[in-house]
Amino acid sequence: MSLTEEWMQEIHKGYKLYYQGDDESEKKRYVQYMDDGIRSVKFFSKDNFSKEFDVYVHPDRKALDTQWQNDWKMPDLRSECWMVASGIAGKLDLLSPLKWKTEACEHDYGNKDKTKKLITHELFHIYHAQKNPSPDFAETQGLDWFVEGFATFASGQCDTERLAEIKKAIENKTAPSQLDDFWKGKLKYGLSGSIVMHIDSKYGREKLKELLKYKTKTEVLGALKTTEKELLEAWADYIKKMK
């Protein structure tokens, strides 16, 4: 990525932080969230990132959209208001938290716990992408539920409130009947996060980490030696038994 004179740079252990004028006042807090998140990734995985990465704090929604348009080769992209960050193998893009109140929805920069978990979520995407043959997940097939579920579960976003919603959906028989539908609708974080939580519980952390290298749903199911139907049934039983 080419830099303009507008970007200011700081070098930190494992990453470089780029930001613009208005975020100068918040950079120490951003660094704290990043460093806390990196520690969370290392603790969860008992591993480290494979390489250093860049962190860009974009000054407004237009700047973030322009970056995503270029990265994703989607010139007409207009991001949804809830979309404030993305993580791939070499980079984390973040809408300035100073603009969340006016240019985003569903996010409150004043909520320190949720802000920290959001940034940690993206750091888990970076960790995952560095383990995957597709460093931006563009070549993965049928794995939205796993890519997002891994980051949701590992970052601690699959909380009791979300799990209660998923348990209710299962009991009411409104939960999806196929994995391709897990990363859809208002329950997508809870659905995807909870099934990865189940995989971690049943198969263990090392098996979960092994799955990060796969690009297709078929490969993941094969590594677990199960079928989609069996996985979904076991997941539903796991959630039902939660207190």
C-alpha positions in Angstrom: 0.0 0.0 0.0 1.4 3.4 -0.9 1.4 6.0 1.8 0.6 9.6 1.5 1.9 12.5 3.6 -1.3 12.3 5.6 -0.4 9.0 7.3 1.6 9.0 10.4 3.4 5.8 11.4 4.5 4.1 14.6 6.4 0.9 14.9 5.3 -1.5 17.6 6.3 -5.1 18.4 4.7 -7.2 15.7 2.9 -4.5 13.8 3.1 -1.0 12.4 0.3 1.5 13.2 -0.8 4.1 10.6 -3.2 6.8 11.5 -4.2 10.4 10.6 -4.5 13.7 12.5 -7.7 13.3 14.5 -6.7 9.9 15.8 -3.4 11.3 17.4 -5.3 11.8 20.6 -6.5 8.2 20.8 -3.4 6.3 19.5 -2.3 5.2 23.0 -5.7 3.6 23.5 -5.5 1.9 20.1 -2.1 0.5 20.9 -3.4 -0.8 24.2 -6.3 -2.6 22.5 -3.9 -4.0 19.9 -1.4 -5.2 22.5 -4.1 -6.7 24.7 -5.6 -8.4 21.6 -2.2 -9.8 20.5 -1.7 -11.3 24.0 -5.2 -12.9 23.7 -4.3 -14.5 20.4 -1.0 -15.9 21.9 -2.8 -17.2 25.0 -5.6 -18.9 23.1 -3.4 -20.4 20.4 -0.2 -21.0 22.4 1.4 -19.7 19.2 2.4 -16.5 17.6 1.7 -14.6 14.4 3.7 -15.9 11.4 4.7 -12.4 10.3 4.3 -8.7 11.2 1.3 -6.8 9.8 0.1 -3.3 9.3 -2.8 -1.6 11.1 -4.6 1.3 9.3 -7.0 3.5 11.2 -9.1 5.2 8.5 -10.3 8.7 9.3 -13.9 8.2 7.9 -16.2 5.8 6.2 -15.4 7.1 2.7 -11.7 6.4 3.3 -12.4 2.9 4.6 -14.7 2.1 1.6 -12.1 3.3 -0.8 -9.6 1.0 0.7 -12.0 -2.0 0.6 -13.0 -1.1 -3.0 -9.3 -1.4 -4.0 -8.5 -4.4 -1.9 -11.6 -6.4 -2.9 -11.7 -5.2 -6.5 -15.3 -4.0 -5.9 -15.4 -0.4 -7.2 -19.1 0.0 -6.3 -18.8 -1.3 -2.7 -20.6 0.7 -0.1 -20.1 -0.9 3.3 -22.9 -1.5 5.8 -23.0 0.7 8.9 -22.1 -2.2 11.2 -18.9 -3.0 9.2 -16.0 -1.1 10.9 -13.0 -3.4 10.5 -11.4 -6.2 8.6 -8.4 -8.4 9.1 -6.3 -10.4 6.6 -2.9 -11.9 6.7 -0.9 -8.7 6.4 -3.3 -6.0 7.4 -6.0 -4.7 9.8 -8.2 -1.9 8.5 -10.3 0.0 11.1 -12.7 2.8 10.8 -11.6 5.4 13.3 -13.5 4.7 16.5 -13.9 8.4 16.9 -16.4 8.2 14.0 -18.4 5.2 15.2 -21.0 7.4 16.8 -21.7 9.3 13.5 -20.7 6.8 10.8 -21.4 3.4 12.2 -24.1 1.4 14.0 -24.1 -1.3 16.6 -20.8 -0.2 18.0 -20.0 2.0 21.0 -16.4 3.1 21.4 -17.2 4.0 25.0 -17.8 0.3 25.7 -14.2 -0.7 26.4 -14.9 -4.5 26.7 -16.7 -4.8 23.4 -14.2 -2.5 21.6 -11.4 -4.6 22.8 -13.1 -7.8 21.7 -13.9 -6.3 18.3 -10.2 -5.5 17.7 -9.2 -8.9 19.1 -11.7 -10.5 16.6 -9.9 -8.9 13.7 -6.5 -10.0 15.1 -7.8 -13.6 15.2 -8.7 -13.2 11.5 -5.1 -12.1 10.9 -3.8 -15.1 12.8 -6.1 -17.4 10.8 -5.3 -15.9 7.5 -1.6 -16.3 8.1 -2.2 -20.1 8.6 -4.4 -20.4 5.5 -3.3 -20.9 1.9 -5.7 -18.0 1.0 -4.3 -15.0 2.9 -7.4 -12.9 2.3 -9.9 -15.8 2.5 -10.9 -15.0 -1.1 -10.4 -18.7 -2.2 -12.2 -20.3 0.8 -15.4 -22.0 -0.1 -18.4 -22.7 2.2 -16.4 -21.5 5.2 -17.9 -18.1 6.2 -19.3 -19.8 9.3 -15.9 -21.1 10.2 -13.8 -18.0 9.4 -16.2 -15.7 11.3 -17.0 -18.3 14.0 -13.4 -18.9 14.9 -12.8 -15.1 15.4 -16.0 -14.7 17.3 -15.4 -17.6 19.7 -11.7 -17.1 20.2 -12.1 -13.3 20.9 -14.7 -14.0 23.6 -17.6 -12.5 21.6 -19.7 -15.7 21.9 -21.0 -14.5 25.3 -23.9 -15.7 27.4 -26.4 -13.4 25.7 -25.6 -14.7 22.3 -25.6 -18.3 23.5 -29.0 -17.8 25.1 -30.3 -16.5 21.7 -28.9 -19.6 19.9 -30.4 -22.0 22.5 -33.8 -20.4 22.0 -33.5 -20.7 18.2 -32.7 -24.4 18.5 -35.6 -25.0 20.9 -37.9 -23.0 18.6 -36.6 -24.9 15.6 -35.7 -21.7 13.8 -31.9 -22.4 13.7 -30.4 -23.0 10.3 -30.4 -26.6 9.0 -27.2 -26.1 6.9 -23.8 -24.5 7.6 -24.1 -22.2 4.6 -26.8 -20.3 6.4 -25.0 -19.8 9.7 -23.3 -16.6 8.6 -26.6 -14.9 7.8 -29.2 -12.8 9.7 -29.1 -11.2 13.1 -27.9 -14.3 14.9 -24.9 -15.0 12.6 -22.2 -14.2 15.2 -23.8 -16.4 17.8 -24.5 -19.2 15.4 -21.1 -19.3 13.9 -19.2 -18.7 17.1 -21.2 -21.4 19.0 -20.5 -24.1 16.4 -16.8 -23.4 16.6 -17.1 -23.4 20.4 -18.6 -26.9 20.0 -15.8 -28.0 17.8 -13.2 -26.7 20.3 -15.0 -28.5 23.1 -15.4 -31.9 21.4 -12.3 -32.2 19.3 -9.8 -30.0 21.2 -7.8 -26.9 20.7 -5.1 -28.5 18.5 -7.7 -30.0 16.1 -9.4 -26.6 15.9 -6.0 -25.0 15.0 -5.4 -27.7 12.4 -8.7 -26.6 10.7 -7.3 -23.1 10.1 -5.3 -24.4 7.1 -8.3 -25.6 5.1 -10.0 -23.7 2.3 -13.2 -25.7 1.9 -16.1 -27.0 4.0 -15.4 -30.5 2.6 -11.8 -30.4 4.0 -13.0 -29.3 7.4 -15.6 -32.0 7.7 -13.2 -34.5 6.5 -10.6 -33.5 9.1 -13.3 -33.9 11.8 -14.4 -37.3 10.3 -18.0 -36.3 10.4 -20.8 -35.2 8.1 -22.5 -31.8 8.1 -25.7 -33.4 9.4 -23.8 -35.1 12.3 -22.0 -31.9 13.1 -25.2 -29.9 13.3 -26.9 -32.5 15.4 -24.0 -32.7 17.9 -23.8 -28.9 18.0 -27.5 -28.6 18.8 -27.2 -31.2 21.6 -24.2 -29.3 23.0 -26.1 -26.0 23.1 -29.2 -27.6 24.6 -27.2 -29.0 27.5 -25.8 -25.6 28.4 -27.0 -24.1 31.6 
